[in-house]
């Protein structure tokens, strides 16, 4: 199951952080690393700081966009150190670890970390179902990316270990959720339909689409439910003969 948990680093600038993150992952039994548009490729410094986890770096997938990194994931949790203008469903580290383990039993899941200085953009955070924040000391909450990776991977491992005795089987309780690519397709379909009906203006969707993303991410429609919603949108788009 731990292979289903994907650690995604977005636009990392320091190669040493890639290596330290790989080390943090390996100590917790995770190995699935994706680098999104890194500012530099893993190098000798990255391998040195990986300290025996260079195999994680060597097998890391490098992609140009976050959407490509999470396309097949049915659960995406983004790390956020600060509140944003548009609030989003929040989880604590332990809740995040529990969700990743529970849903990772059935489909790929992702934990997304942002840039060293600025974190994830609002658009990137809106691609996530939940946000997670580590409750660090408010007077000094400066967490290195690799430290954050270590903390959250630890929570994943602790929850995974709790269920290794077979006393709790969560696999049968996990519903089938749509992938991130399918959900993004729904949002594009929704925006096209709202443009067609005149509910939003072309080029000026404003906060409407952001609020709708938040609504549907919070509701988390199942795969079948998302298909129904898309069917409704298609019926709205079709020309109807006058009665």
N, C-alpha and C positions, 0 to 999 in steps of 0.2 A: 504494500500500500504506500509506503514512503516514496516509492519511485513515481507515484502519481502526484506528489507535492512538488510543484515547480517554483523555484526561487528566481525571480525576474529582477535584474538590476537595470535601471533605465539611465542611459546617457552618462555612465560612470566616467569620471575624469581621471582618477588616480588608479593606475593598474594595481598598486599595492592593495587597494580595497577589494579588487576582484579576488586576489589571492587569499586575503584574510577572510573574505566571505566564503570562499570555497573550503577553507579550513574549518570555519564555523559549521558549515553544512555537514562536512564529513564526520565531525565529532558527534553529530546528532543522527547520523545514519541517512542523511539526505544526499542525493547525487545529481538531481535534475536542475541544472543551471542554465539560464538564458540571459544573454547580454543584448540589450536593446540599444542600438546606435551608440556603442561606446566611443568615447573621444580618442581612445587608443586601444590597440589590441593587447591581450595579455602578453607580458614580456618576462624577462629574467627576474625583475623585481616582483612581479606577480607570483611567479613560481617559488621564489625564495620565501615570501610571506605565506604561501599556501602550506609550507612545512609538511610535506608528505601528502598533500591533497592535490597535487598537480594533475592527477588523473581527472579530477572534477573539472579543472580548467580546460584540459585537452579535449574533453567531450562536450564542453559548453557549446550551445547553439548561439550563433550571432545573427540577429535579424534587424531590419531597419526600423520597424515600428512596434509599438506596444500591441496594437491590434493583431499583428502577426504572431507575437509571442504568446498571446492568450486565446487565440482563435478557437481552439478545441476545448477550452476550459469552461466548465459549467459553474464554477465558483471562483471569483476573483476578489481578493482582499488587498486593498492598497494601504500602505503605511502613511500616516499623516501626523505630523508633530504639532499642528496648529489648526484651530477652527477656521473654516472657510465661510465666505459670504452665504453660500447655499449649503445648509447643513445636510449631512448624509448619515445613514444608519451607522452607528459606531459600535465597535466591539472592544473589549479588553483583550490583552494577550492570551489569557486562558480560554476565553470564549472563542477567539480566533483559532487557537490550536485545536479545540474540540471540533469546530466546524470543518476545518481542513482534514482532520482524520476521519470524521464521520462521512463526509461527502467524497473524500478521496478513495473510499472503499469501492465506489462505483464509477467515478469519472475523474478526469484530470482536474486539478485545482491549482490555483496560482497565488503566490504571495509576492506583491510588487513593492520594490523599494526605489525611491527616487534619487535625484542628484544630490551630491554631497552638500551643496550650499543651499539649494532652493527646493529640494524635494520633488514631488510630482506636481505637474500643472493641474489646473482645475479640470481641463478636458481629460487628462489621464485619470484623475480621480473619479470622474464621471463614468469611466469605463469599468469601474469596480462596483461590485455589489455592496460591499461594506468597506469601512475604513477602520483601521486599528491604530491606536496610539499607546505607546508605552508610558505608563504613569511615572515618569522620572521626576527627580527633584525640580520643582518649578523655579527654584533660584539658580539652578545650573542643570539644564536639561540637554546639554550638548552630547548627543550620542553619535558616535562614528557609525557609518553604514554597516560595517562588519559587526559592530556591537549589537546593532538592532537585529541583524540577521541571526546572530547567536542567540539573542534573547527569545525571539519568536520561534526559531527552530527548536529551542529547548522545550517550549510549551507544546509544540507538535509532538516531540518525542515522548514527553511525559504522558500526554493523553494516549498516545499509541501504546506505551508500555502498560498502562492501566487495563488495556483490553486484550492483552496477549494471553491471558489465562482462559479466554473463551467464555467468561461469565456473562459478558455483555456482547451481544451481537447486533451491531447497528446497521449492517449491510441491508437487511430486508426493509428497514424503515426509510431508506434513502430514496426519495422520488427522483424521477428523471427530469433534470432541468436542461434547458437549451444551452448550447455552447455560446461562448461570447460572440462568435461570428454570426450565429443565428439571431442572437439578441440584437446585435448591431444592425443586421438586415431588417429586423422589425422596426427599429428606430428610424432607419432611412425610409422605409415604407410608410411609417406614420407621418413623417415630415412631408413626404411627397403628397400624401392624401390631404393633409391640412393646408398645404399650399394650393392644391387643386380646388378645395372647397372655399378658399379665401379666409380660413380661420387665422392663418399667419401670413405675413408678407414675405415675398421672395427676397432673400438677402438680409432680412431683418426679423429672424425668428425670436429675437430678444431672449427673455428668460423662460419663454413658454416651453421650448424643447428641453431645457435644463430641468425645469420642474417636472415635466412628464417623465424624463429619464429617472429622476429621483423617485417618482411615484411607482413606476413599474419595477425599478430595482428593489424598492422596499417591499413591494408585493411579491416579487420573484415568481412570475407565472411559470408553471411547469411546461414541459415541451409541448404537450397536447394543447394546453391552454393558449400558448403562444401561437400555435397553428390556427386555433379558432379566431384569435384576434387578427391575424393576418388575413384570414378568410373574410372577416367583417370589413377590413380595409379594402380588400379587392372588390367586394360587393358595392362599396361606396364609390369606388373609382369607375365602375362600369356604367356606361350610359343606360338609362332606363327609359323604355318607351312611355309616352304619355298615356295616362289612364282615360 
